[in-house]
């Protein structure tokens, strides 16, 4: 049986955002409760996408990986939710499946956050749809 979230993902495109280096500045790991400065340009962009109703906004971070952090998943998700909510960012879901710790994600549907800073995310998404 397909979950309700999976069914919605078929109809509404899902955009997945990392936390460190995308939503918050990142200069290396300094502990579970340490976050860099919020990247307001990215938060505004994500909120605009959320408000459009055209996308499901999801968060996926190693901050919720119990094997990496040494805390239960529920505790990690709550800590992350508190921090995200304090920035005013809008999202539909924090993935329950913990993001693994890896050196590099290689995928055919990725967008580098530096490109988002250089041009509007809508333009990038339209470019990816058309090309």
Secondary structure, DSSP 8 states (H G I E B T S, - for coil): ---HHHHHHHHSEEEEE-SBTTTB--SS---TT----B-HHHHHHHHHHHHHTSEEEEE--GGG-HHHHSS-HHHHHHHHHHHHHHHT---SEE-SS-----S----TT---HHHHHHS-HHHHHHHHHH-
